[in-house]
């Protein structure tokens, strides 16, 4: 098993659960609790991933992301894309719409920053009808996220 | 004309008028719709919970209509003058449809600051008269303007946006101002355009 890089996780949104074993490709995941009345409902989630940039610049990394996302996500529709500072470094935010296999309308919001050869991406995915309600809290979590300067002795991979 | 060949439903103005009118469809149109499985869509068009109308004004003036009930959203997309396309979507897909119809998306730089809005801006920007419309667009440095009208029961609310090289600005009619607005803010408005009872997944 490949050793995970040291990382500083974001905070867990109020009432959500941190996933003990993140899915393949993720270093950290938090999910909305199951709706017991509607257990089949999509669970909003927050996923932290890290890419080995292999010498790509920040810009080239994001150009690749813009090319790859529409091939991975069905009916992908880019809504917004902006440059902003993440943890004091040049980063960005992307907002997009797509659907899943059950044709549920999903909204994906990503915050990303490059630290040397590591590209950190925090991805929130929520059902579109609940995006407006969750957007503020997700933005706060992203604003407080310190992927580069937050790695300290107490952080766990 | 209602044509359902190739899995794409195309209509002319008369076809749209026939669908939206309350009367019986002629036999050929009714058969065409039934064969394409569109009788439920006709019910939604004629008895919607919410209707959305998007006027998009630029070099031409287009009117896109969406009728929504708890089961589906039926989009009558204006393709070009005299030609429309009918699409049936889950209600939760309306936000994405509005993004596409209004061409909302990332802009190179944030919108410039607030600016005064001309008096009577919506009627000038959305005028049928191309000269009036173009003058109004030029006056606000925009190449495109649109109005989303969401109506339910006897109420409606409007959102008017102008879009140009200086970014997108939303009309604040009360203060007579055009205020900078981001694609994210517009998307949040689109995602809440429908009342929850029309959007929530059915149990």
Boltz contact constraints between the chains, C-beta under 6 A:
constraints:
  - contact:
      token1: [A, 77]
      token2: [B, 96]
      max_distance: 6.0
  - contact:
      token1: [A, 79]
      token2: [B, 99]
      max_distance: 6.0
  - contact:
      token1: [A, 79]
      token2: [B, 183]
      max_distance: 6.0
  - contact:
      token1: [A, 79]
      token2: [B, 187]
      max_distance: 6.0
  - contact:
      token1: [A, 80]
      token2: [B, 106]
      max_distance: 6.0
  - contact:
      token1: [A, 80]
      token2: [B, 183]
      max_distance: 6.0
  - contact:
      token1: [A, 80]
      token2: [B, 184]
      max_distance: 6.0
  - contact:
      token1: [A, 81]
      token2: [B, 106]
      max_distance: 6.0
  - contact:
      token1: [A, 95]
      token2: [B, 184]
      max_distance: 6.0
  - contact:
      token1: [A, 97]
      token2: [B, 96]
      max_distance: 6.0
  - contact:
      token1: [A, 105]
      token2: [B, 92]
      max_distance: 6.0
  - contact:
      token1: [A, 105]
      token2: [B, 93]
      max_distance: 6.0
  - contact:
      token1: [A, 128]
      token2: [B, 92]
      max_distance: 6.0
  - contact:
      token1: [A, 128]
      token2: [B, 95]
      max_distance: 6.0
  - contact:
      token1: [A, 128]
      token2: [B, 191]
      max_distance: 6.0
  - contact:
      token1: [A, 129]
      token2: [B, 92]
      max_distance: 6.0
  - contact:
      token1: [A, 129]
      token2: [B, 199]
      max_distance: 6.0
  - contact:
      token1: [A, 131]
      token2: [B, 191]
      max_distance: 6.0
  - contact:
      token1: [A, 132]
      token2: [B, 188]
      max_distance: 6.0
  - contact:
      token1: [A, 132]
      token2: [B, 191]
      max_distance: 6.0
  - contact:
      token1: [A, 132]
      token2: [B, 192]
      max_distance: 6.0
